[in-house]
Amino acid sequence: MDCQHVRWSMRMKHIAAVIVVTAVLLFTQTYTSARGAEYKIPQTVDMTPVAEEPAELYALSAVLMDGESGRVLYEKDGERPLANASTTKVLTCIVALENSPGDDYVQVSQNAASQPEVKLGLQKGEQYYLEDLLYSLMLKSHNDTAVAIAEHCGGSVEGFARMLNRKAKQIGCKNTYFITPNGLDAEDENGKHHTTAKDLALIMRYAIKNETFLHIAQTRDYTFSEITGKRTFSVHNANAFLDMRDGVLAGKTGYTSQAGYCYVCAWEKEGKTFIVSLLGCGWPNHKTYKWSDTKKLLDFGDYNYEYETYWKEPQTGKILVTDGVEDGQDIGTKIYLRGKCSVTAYDREKEVLLKKGETVTCKIEIPQKVSAPVLKGEKLGRIAYYLDGKLIDFYPVYAEKSVEKISFKWYTEKVFHDFFH
């Protein structure tokens, strides 16, 4: 009987230990100080092994970006400035779309007609619809059409380059300097034609928000003529990745002797959008390296990242109001108020793309005390959500009531009230 009792006791201790360990795994919420409180929002426990980060990429520089937020999910030397060849044409296309209507007549100059291969074969004096040239630009990467577009939209190649660089800064690019609209290697007094994998990903992320850009980039074949109809052209999309994987939104290849093979693309699957950008991804005869790297990065993103909601009802606590008074309270009584945060059902369902094991941190950024007077609805601070130390969302916190300031006027009114009542 004693032996059975011992075995039973040991079994119960083992079960209790399992319960405790399971509880620790399931509940990971942590707290810090009461004011400026910080909460780690627990995610669903997933015991699926996490794929390792892509190893042995061919590209000198590579980035995998969340197409929704612009957050970099993986990078290999992602902010290194490098030549980027015809991936430049993504920005050329979007700047043209935003600044000129597609039915504009584009007059071909001698400068445009004399551009090196790869080219459509434009002839000086010919006219084309801008829209047709944009298909030539994006599907077959023609250098002469890029210059014709630039001269039409910017007045000159130099003028259009200024438009490109201005747009790059507006998008958020930090280290991009474009000289040519077609991405051919170039250098001037300000430096070499270049971008970074991160900047290039940002450019593609911006471009895919334009429906016309997406339509052009997804077109397999396109036929058009110069305006008189004397010459007709057919172009086939050189973005072979369109046929390698379902869900490709857009992509642009590039190559020059300085840049090597380059590629940028956007891919969507089950509501998730990823951007891949590759610079210096091999030189001849390694044209297929870019496809290998792109697949590795997209598979890594798709396998490891899922959307999770991040809203959590915060406890704002009480805020001390100094130099304040409320009706019915004696002088010297401590006055407190609470903050109020209004959120909608939509706010509560907002999602962010998270890697398995990542957490969103909620911080209550309100002071421990404020000075009277305080008006009802006055902003006191905010509830902020951070991922990897970067702010991703916030909601203002407002005073739930008014608190009057103790003043000579208040003393006078109180004495008068107490004396006559």
Number of C-alpha atoms within 10 A of each C-alpha: 6 7 8 9 10 11 12 12 12 12 12 12 12 11 11 12 12 12 12 10 10 11 11 11 11 12 13 14 14 12 11 11 7 13 18 17 19 21 20 20 19 18 19 11 12 9 8 8 8 14 12 8 13 17 9 8 18 17 24 18 23 32 28 27 27 25 23 15 12 16 16 17 18 18 20 17 15 22 17 17 20 21 28 32 29 30 31 28 25 26 24 28 23 21 20 22 18 11 11 15 13 16 11 14 16 25 18 22 19 13 13 24 21 16 21 12 11 11 19 20 17 21 15 14 11 16 19 23 19 24 23 20 24 26 27 27 28 31 24 21 28 25 27 30 30 29 26 29 31 28 23 21 24 20 12 15 22 16 14 25 20 16 20 26 17 14 17 24 15 10 16 13 20 14 18 22 24 29 25 25 29 27 25 24 20 14 14 8 5 8 11 17 22 23 25 27 33 31 24 32 29 24 24 25 25 19 21 21 11 13 10 14 20 15 13 22 24 18 16 15 14 15 12 18 16 18 14 10 9 7 10 11 13 13 19 15 21 16 22 13 18 20 10 11 10 11 14 20 19 27 28 26 26 23 25 17 13 15 22 22 27 30 28 27 25 25 19 17 11 8 8 16 22 25 32 31 33 34 32 26 26 19 17 10 7 12 14 13 17 25 15 13 23 24 16 16 25 20 13 19 27 16 12 18 19 16 13 17 16 22 18 14 10 14 14 21 16 16 19 18 21 18 18 23 24 16 8 6 10 9 12 10 10 14 17 18 18 16 23 18 17 9 12 7 7 7 13 13 11 13 13 17 20 20 17 19 14 15 20 24 24 26 22 23 19 22 14 13 15 17 13 18 16 20 14 13 14 15 17 19 18 21 22 17 24 17 16 10 9 11 13 15 14 16 15 18 22 20 20 17 15 17 23 17 18 16 12 9 9 13 12 10 12 12 11 11 10 8 8 6 6
